[in-house]
Amino acid sequence: MTALNARTDEVQVARAAWLDGVNPVTKVVLALLLSVPLLASIDATSALVAIGLQLACVPLTGLALLTVLRRLAPIALFAPVAGVSMLLYAEPEGTIYWSFGFATISEGSIELAIAVSLRVVALALPTILLFGRTDPTELADALAQVAKLPSRFVLGVLAGTRTLGLFLDDWRSMGLARRARGVGDSGAMRRFFSMAFVLLVFAVRRGTKLAMAMEARGFGSGIPRTWSRPSRLSGRDAVAVVGGIAVMAIAIGAAVLAGTFRFVWS
C-alpha cells in the first residue's frame, strides 16, 4: 500500500509540472526561440551556457533528469560526427597539428569542431524538454485553434504521430519472433536491414488503411470542423516566451562578454 501511495504521489507530481500548463503552440515558438539564435554564432560558450540553463529548467518540465539524459544520449553520441568536417576542412587558424592533402587539423579547427558538436546538443535539447510530455491530441487542438492551421493537415499530423508508438511495438515484436525462431542471434546488420524493410511494408499498409478509414469518416472534407477541447493562450505562455528569450540573451551575451562570439558568416 505504501508503494502504491508513493506511485500515486509521483504521478500527481508529474501531472503538476509547470510546463504542462503551457500551450503546445507556445512550445513550438519556444523551440524556435531556443534554437534559431544559436545558428547566428559558432562558439562553444553560448552553446554550453544554453545547455546549462536548459538543464536547470528540467524540474519545470516534469521529466526526470535521468530520462532527459537517456533521450539525449544518442544525439550526444553522434554529435561529434557533425564536427568532423570542421575539424578536417575548416580554414586553418593558429597552430597546425596535422596536415594531409586538403585535410588540416589546427587550433582553430579543433575549436570549431567542439563548438559545432555542442551546438547539435544545444539545438536538440529544447525539443526533448518541451515535447517529452506533450500529448499529440493537445498539440493538434492547439495547431487548429491557436495557430489556425487547416484541419486536414492537423488531423493528418495527429494520425501520423499516434502511429509512431506502433512502429516501436512492431519492431519489438519482430525481434522477439525472430529470436524465437532462432534467426535473430547473428548477423546484426543483415537483421537490421531485413527488419527495417518489413517495418517499411507494415508502415505503407497501415498508412493506406488509415488514410482510407479517415476519408470514409469525412476527415478529408473541407467542411469547417469543431473541437471538443478548447485550446487557449494564458499568462503562463507569456512567461514561458519571456523565459526563452532570457535564456538565449544570457547565452549569447556570455559569448560576447567572453570574446568567443563568432558570427556564422564572418
MIGU-609080 format. One record per residue: z, y, x of N, C-alpha, C in turn; residue in one letter. Coordinates in steps of 0.1 Angstrom, whole numbers, padded with zeros to 4 digits, always signed. Example, Ala and Ser with C-alpha at 12.3 -4.5 7.8 and 13.67 -1.06 7.14 Angstrom:
2
+0078-0057+0132+0078-0045+0123+0078-0033+0132A/+0071-0022+0128+0071-0011+0137+0079+0000+0129S/
//
This chain:
266
+0000-0012+0008+0000+0000+0000+0000+0013+0009M/+0007+0012+0020+0008+0023+0029-0006+0026+0035T/-0013+0015+0038-0026+0017+0044-0036+0023+0034A/-0034+0018+0021-0043+0023+0010-0040+0038+0008L/-0028+0042+0008-0024+0056+0006-0030+0065+0018N/-0029+0059+0030-0034+0067+0041-0049+0068+0040A/-0056+0058+0036-0070+0058+0034-0074+0069+0023R/-0066+0069+0012-0069+0079+0002-0067+0093+0007T/-0056+0095+0015-0054+0108+0020-0065+0112+0029D/-0070+0103+0037-0081+0106+0047-0094+0110+0039E/-0097+0103+0028-0109+0106+0020-0107+0120+0014V/-0095+0123+0009-0092+0136+0003-0094+0147+0013Q/-0089+0145+0026-0091+0155+0036-0106+0157+0039V/-0113+0145+0040-0127+0146+0043-0135+0154+0032A/-0131+0152+0020-0137+0160+0009-0134+0174+0009R/-0123+0178+0015-0118+0192+0015-0124+0200+0027A/-0134+0194+0034-0139+0201+0046-0145+0215+0042A/-0143+0225+0050-0147+0238+0047-0162+0239+0045W/-0170+0232+0053-0184+0233+0053-0190+0227+0040L/-0183+0218+0033-0188+0212+0021-0190+0222+0010D/-0183+0234+0011-0185+0244+0001-0196+0254+0004G/-0203+0251+0015-0215+0260+0019-0227+0254+0013V/-0235+0263+0007-0248+0258+0000-0257+0252+0011N/-0264+0241+0007-0273+0235+0017-0284+0244+0022P/-0289+0253+0014-0299+0263+0019-0293+0271+0030V/-0281+0275+0028-0274+0283+0039-0273+0275+0051T/-0271+0262+0050-0270+0253+0062-0284+0253+0069K/-0295+0253+0061-0308+0254+0067-0309+0267+0075V/-0305+0278+0069-0305+0291+0076-0297+0290+0088V/-0285+0284+0087-0276+0283+0099-0282+0275+0110L/-0289+0264+0107-0296+0256+0117-0306+0264+0124A/-0313+0273+0117-0323+0282+0124-0316+0292+0133L/-0305+0298+0127-0298+0308+0135-0292+0302+0148L/-0288+0290+0147-0281+0284+0159-0291+0277+0168L/-0304+0278+0165-0314+0271+0173-0324+0281+0179S/-0330+0289+0170-0341+0298+0174-0338+0307+0185V/-0326+0314+0185-0323+0323+0196-0322+0316+0209P/-0318+0304+0210-0317+0297+0223-0331+0295+0229L/-0342+0296+0221-0355+0295+0227-0360+0307+0234L/-0352+0318+0233-0356+0330+0240-0352+0330+0255A/-0344+0321+0259-0340+0321+0273-0339+0306+0278S/-0341+0305+0291-0339+0292+0297-0328+0293+0307I/-0316+0291+0303-0304+0292+0312-0294+0282+0308D/-0285+0278+0317-0275+0268+0314-0263+0275+0307A/-0260+0287+0310-0248+0294+0305-0248+0295+0290T/-0259+0300+0284-0260+0302+0269-0259+0288+0262S/-0266+0278+0268-0265+0265+0261-0251+0259+0262A/-0245+0260+0273-0231+0255+0274-0221+0262+0265L/-0222+0275+0264-0213+0283+0255-0216+0279+0241V/-0229+0278+0237-0232+0274+0224-0227+0260+0220A/-0229+0251+0229-0224+0237+0227-0209+0237+0225I/-0202+0245+0234-0187+0245+0233-0182+0251+0220G/-0189+0262+0216-0185+0269+0203-0188+0260+0191L/-0199+0253+0192-0203+0244+0180-0193+0233+0180Q/-0189+0227+0191-0180+0216+0191-0166+0221+0186L/-0163+0233+0189-0150+0239+0184-0150+0240+0169A/-0162+0240+0162-0163+0241+0148-0163+0228+0141C/-0162+0217+0149-0162+0203+0143-0152+0202+0132V/-0140+0206+0133-0130+0205+0122-0135+0211+0109P/-0143+0221+0109-0148+0227+0096-0158+0218+0089L/-0164+0208+0097-0175+0200+0091-0170+0188+0084T/-0158+0184+0086-0152+0171+0080-0156+0159+0088G/-0164+0160+0099-0167+0149+0107-0157+0147+0118L/-0155+0135+0122-0146+0132+0133-0154+0135+0146A/-0146+0140+0156-0153+0143+0169-0160+0131+0175L/-0154+0119+0173-0160+0107+0179-0173+0104+0172L/-0173+0106+0159-0186+0104+0151-0197+0114+0156T/-0193+0126+0159-0203+0136+0163-0208+0132+0177V/-0199+0128+0186-0203+0124+0199-0212+0111+0199L/-0209+0102+0190-0217+0090+0189-0231+0093+0184R/-0232+0102+0175-0245+0106+0170-0253+0114+0180R/-0246+0121+0188-0252+0129+0198-0256+0122+0211L/-0250+0110+0213-0252+0102+0225-0267+0099+0227A/-0275+0094+0217-0289+0091+0220-0297+0103+0225P/-0293+0115+0219-0300+0127+0223-0296+0131+0237I/-0283+0130+0240-0279+0134+0253-0284+0124+0264A/-0287+0112+0260-0292+0102+0269-0307+0105+0273L/-0314+0109+0263-0328+0112+0266-0331+0127+0269F/-0321+0135+0268-0324+0150+0271-0329+0152+0285A/-0324+0145+0295-0329+0147+0309-0344+0145+0310P/-0349+0137+0301-0364+0134+0302-0371+0147+0300V/-0366+0156+0292-0373+0169+0289-0372+0178+0302A/-0362+0176+0310-0361+0184+0322-0369+0179+0334G/-0375+0167+0333-0382+0161+0344-0394+0170+0348V/-0402+0174+0338-0413+0183+0341-0409+0195+0348S/-0398+0202+0344-0393+0214+0351-0389+0210+0365M/-0383+0199+0366-0377+0195+0379-0389+0193+0390L/-0400+0188+0385-0411+0184+0395-0421+0195+0396L/-0424+0202+0384-0436+0211+0384-0433+0225+0381Y/-0420+0229+0381-0417+0244+0379-0421+0251+0392A/-0423+0264+0391-0426+0272+0402-0414+0272+0412E/-0417+0268+0425-0406+0267+0435-0399+0280+0437P/-0385+0279+0437-0377+0291+0439-0365+0286+0448E/-0362+0295+0458-0351+0292+0466-0354+0280+0476G/-0344+0273+0480-0345+0262+0489-0354+0251+0483T/-0363+0246+0491-0372+0234+0487-0366+0222+0493I/-0362+0212+0485-0356+0200+0489-0366+0188+0491Y/-0377+0188+0483-0386+0177+0484-0400+0182+0479W/-0411+0177+0485-0424+0181+0480-0434+0170+0483S/-0442+0167+0473-0452+0157+0474-0464+0161+0465F/-0475+0165+0470-0486+0169+0462-0483+0181+0453G/-0485+0180+0440-0482+0191+0431-0467+0191+0427F/-0460+0180+0430-0446+0180+0426-0437+0186+0437A/-0428+0194+0433-0419+0201+0443-0405+0202+0436T/-0395+0198+0443-0381+0200+0438-0375+0211+0447I/-0371+0221+0440-0365+0233+0447-0352+0236+0440S/-0345+0246+0445-0332+0250+0439-0335+0256+0425E/-0346+0264+0424-0349+0269+0410-0353+0259+0400G/-0361+0249+0405-0365+0238+0395-0353+0230+0390S/-0344+0227+0399-0332+0220+0395-0324+0227+0384I/-0322+0241+0386-0315+0249+0376-0323+0249+0363E/-0336+0250+0364-0344+0249+0351-0343+0236+0344L/-0343+0225+0352-0342+0212+0346-0329+0210+0339A/-0318+0214+0345-0305+0213+0339-0304+0222+0326I/-0310+0234+0327-0310+0243+0316-0317+0237+0304A/-0329+0231+0307-0337+0226+0296-0330+0214+0290V/-0324+0205+0298-0317+0193+0293-0305+0198+0284S/-0298+0208+0288-0286+0213+0280-0292+0219+0267L/-0303+0225+0268-0309+0232+0256-0313+0222+0246R/-0318+0210+0250-0321+0200+0240-0309+0196+0232V/-0297+0194+0239-0285+0190+0232-0280+0202+0223V/-0281+0214+0228-0277+0226+0220-0285+0228+0208A/-0298+0224+0208-0307+0225+0197-0305+0214+0186L/-0300+0202+0191-0298+0191+0182-0285+0191+0176A/-0275+0196+0182-0261+0196+0177-0259+0203+0164L/-0265+0214+0161-0263+0220+0148-0268+0212+0136P/-0279+0204+0138-0284+0196+0128-0274+0185+0125T/-0267+0179+0135-0257+0169+0133-0245+0174+0126I/-0241+0186+0130-0229+0192+0124-0231+0196+0109L/-0243+0202+0107-0245+0208+0094-0249+0198+0083L/-0257+0188+0087-0262+0179+0077-0256+0165+0078F/-0246+0163+0086-0240+0150+0087-0233+0145+0074G/-0229+0154+0066-0222+0151+0053-0229+0156+0041R/-0241+0162+0043-0248+0169+0032-0254+0158+0023T/-0252+0159+0010-0257+0149+0000-0272+0153-0002D/-0281+0144-0002-0295+0147-0004-0298+0153-0018P/-0290+0149-0028-0292+0155-0041-0288+0169-0042T/-0277+0173-0035-0273+0186-0034-0283+0195-0027E/-0289+0189-0016-0299+0196-0009-0311+0199-0018L/-0315+0189-0025-0327+0191-0034-0324+0201-0045A/-0312+0201-0051-0308+0211-0061-0309+0225-0055D/-0304+0227-0042-0304+0240-0036-0318+0244-0032A/-0326+0235-0028-0340+0239-0024-0348+0244-0036L/-0345+0237-0048-0353+0241-0060-0347+0253-0066A/-0334+0255-0067-0328+0266-0074-0325+0278-0066Q/-0322+0277-0053-0319+0288-0045-0331+0292-0037V/-0338+0282-0030-0350+0286-0022-0362+0287-0031A/-0362+0282-0043-0373+0283-0053-0385+0276-0048K/-0383+0264-0042-0394+0256-0037-0400+0248-0049L/-0413+0244-0049-0418+0236-0060-0411+0223-0063P/-0408+0220-0075-0400+0209-0079-0407+0196-0074S/-0420+0195-0074-0427+0183-0070-0424+0180-0055R/-0425+0191-0047-0421+0189-0032-0407+0185-0031F/-0398+0192-0038-0383+0189-0037-0380+0174-0040V/-0386+0170-0052-0383+0156-0056-0389+0146-0046L/-0401+0149-0041-0406+0140-0031-0398+0139-0018G/-0392+0150-0014-0383+0150-0002-0370+0142-0006V/-0365+0144-0018-0353+0137-0022-0356+0122-0022L/-0367+0118-0028-0370+0103-0028-0372+0098-0014A/-0379+0105-0006-0380+0100+0008-0367+0099+0016G/-0358+0109+0013-0345+0109+0020-0337+0097+0015T/-0338+0094+0002-0330+0083-0003-0334+0069+0003R/-0347+0068+0007-0351+0055+0012-0348+0053+0027T/-0343+0064+0034-0340+0062+0048-0330+0051+0050L/-0320+0051+0042-0309+0041+0043-0315+0027+0041G/-0325+0025+0032-0331+0012+0030-0338+0007+0042L/-0344+0016+0051-0350+0012+0063-0340+0005+0072F/-0328+0011+0073-0318+0006+0082-0313-0008+0077L/-0312-0009+0064-0308-0022+0058-0319-0033+0061D/-0332-0029+0059-0343-0038+0062-0343-0043+0076D/-0341-0033+0085-0341-0037+0099-0330-0046+0103W/-0318-0044+0097-0307-0053+0100-0309-0066+0094R/-0315-0067+0082-0318-0080+0075-0328-0088+0083S/-0339-0081+0088-0349-0088+0096-0343-0093+0109M/-0334-0085+0115-0328-0090+0127-0320-0103+0125G/-0312-0103+0115-0304-0114+0111-0312-0126+0108L/-0323-0124+0100-0332-0135+0096-0339-0141+0108A/-0343-0133+0118-0350-0138+0130-0340-0146+0138R/-0328-0141+0139-0318-0148+0147-0314-0162+0141R/-0314-0162+0127-0311-0174+0120-0321-0185+0122A/-0334-0180+0125-0345-0189+0127-0347-0193+0142R/-0338-0186+0150-0339-0189+0164-0350-0182+0172G/-0355-0171+0166-0366-0164+0173-0362-0150+0176V/-0349-0147+0176-0345-0133+0179-0337-0132+0191G/-0336-0142+0200-0327-0141+0211-0335-0138+0224D/-0348-0137+0224-0355-0134+0237-0367-0125+0233S/-0373-0119+0244-0384-0110+0242-0381-0098+0234G/-0372-0090+0240-0367-0078+0232-0378-0068+0228A/-0387-0066+0238-0398-0056+0235-0408-0062+0224M/-0411-0075+0226-0420-0081+0216-0414-0081+0202R/-0401-0084+0202-0393-0085+0189-0393-0071+0183R/-0391-0061+0191-0390-0047+0186-0403-0043+0179F/-0414-0045+0186-0427-0041+0180-0431-0049+0168F/-0428-0062+0168-0431-0070+0156-0423-0066+0144S/-0410-0063+0146-0402-0059+0136-0406-0045+0131M/-0410-0036+0140-0414-0023+0136-0427-0023+0128A/-0436-0033+0131-0448-0034+0123-0444-0039+0109F/-0435-0049+0108-0431-0054+0095-0424-0043+0087V/-0416-0035+0094-0409-0024+0087-0420-0013+0082L/-0430-0011+0089-0441-0002+0085-0448-0007+0072L/-0450-0020+0072-0456-0026+0060-0447-0024+0048V/-0434-0027+0050-0424-0025+0039-0424-0011+0034F/-0425-0001+0044-0424+0013+0040-0436+0017+0032A/-0448+0012+0036-0460+0016+0028-0460+0010+0014V/-0455-0003+0013-0454-0009+0000-0444-0002-0009R/-0432+0001-0003-0422+0008-0011-0426+0022-0015R/-0433+0029-0005-0437+0042-0009-0448+0042-0020G/-0457+0033-0020-0467+0032-0030-0460+0029-0044T/-0451+0020-0044-0444+0016-0057-0436+0028-0062K/-0429+0035-0052-0421+0047-0056-0429+0058-0061L/-0441+0061-0055-0450+0071-0060-0455+0068-0074A/-0459+0056-0076-0464+0052-0090-0453+0053-0100M/-0440+0049-0096-0429+0050-0106-0426+0064-0109A/-0426+0073-0099-0423+0087-0102-0434+0094-0110M/-0447+0090-0107-0458+0096-0116-0456+0091-0130E/-0453+0078-0132-0451+0073-0146-0440+0080-0153A/-0430+0085-0146-0419+0092-0152-0421+0107-0154R/-0433+0111-0150-0436+0125-0152-0431+0135-0141G/-0427+0129-0129-0423+0138-0118-0434+0145-0112F/-0446+0141-0114-0458+0148-0108-0464+0159-0117G/-0458+0161-0128-0464+0171-0137-0460+0185-0133S/-0468+0195-0138-0465+0209-0134-0456+0215-0144G/-0449+0208-0153-0440+0214-0163-0427+0218-0156I/-0423+0231-0159-0410+0235-0153-0399+0226-0156P/-0391+0223-0145-0380+0213-0147-0367+0220-0148R/-0357+0213-0154-0343+0218-0155-0335+0209-0145T/-0323+0215-0141-0315+0208-0132-0301+0207-0138W/-0296+0195-0137-0283+0192-0143-0271+0198-0136S/-0272+0200-0123-0262+0206-0115-0266+0219-0109R/-0260+0230-0113-0264+0243-0107-0260+0244-0093P/-0268+0252-0085-0266+0254-0071-0267+0269-0069S/-0256+0275-0064-0255+0290-0063-0249+0293-0049R/-0251+0305-0045-0246+0311-0033-0232+0317-0036L/-0223+0317-0026-0210+0323-0027-0206+0331-0015S/-0194+0336-0015-0189+0344-0004-0188+0335+0009G/-0185+0322+0007-0184+0313+0018-0197+0312+0026R/-0208+0313+0019-0222+0313+0026-0223+0325+0035D/-0219+0337+0030-0220+0349+0038-0211+0347+0051A/-0199+0342+0049-0190+0339+0061-0197+0330+0071V/-0203+0319+0066-0210+0310+0074-0221+0316+0082A/-0229+0324+0076-0240+0331+0083-0235+0340+0093V/-0225+0348+0090-0219+0357+0100-0213+0349+0112V/-0207+0338+0109-0202+0329+0120-0213+0324+0129G/-0224+0320+0122-0236+0315+0131-0241+0326+0139G/-0242+0338+0134-0247+0350+0142-0237+0353+0153I/-0224+0352+0151-0214+0354+0161-0215+0344+0172A/-0217+0331+0169-0218+0321+0179-0230+0323+0188V/-0242+0327+0182-0253+0330+0191-0252+0342+0199M/-0245+0353+0193-0243+0365+0200-0234+0363+0212A/-0224+0355+0210-0215+0352+0221-0222+0344+0232I/-0230+0334+0228-0237+0325+0238-0246+0333+0246A/-0255+0341+0240-0265+0349+0247-0258+0360+0255I/-0247+0366+0249-0240+0377+0256-0234+0371+0269G/-0228+0359+0268-0222+0353+0280-0233+0351+0291A/-0245+0347+0287-0256+0345+0297-0260+0358+0303A/-0260+0369+0295-0264+0382+0301-0253+0387+0310V/-0240+0386+0306-0229+0390+0315-0228+0382+0328L/-0232+0369+0327-0232+0361+0339-0244+0363+0348A/-0254+0370+0343-0266+0373+0350-0275+0361+0351G/-0274+0351+0342-0283+0340+0342-0293+0340+0331T/-0293+0350+0322-0302+0351+0311-0316+0352+0317F/-0325+0344+0313-0338+0343+0318-0348+0342+0307R/-0355+0353+0304-0364+0353+0292-0375+0343+0294F/-0378+0335+0283-0386+0324+0285-0400+0327+0290V/-0405+0339+0287-0419+0343+0291-0419+0351+0304W/-0407+0353+0310-0407+0361+0323-0410+0352+0335S/
//
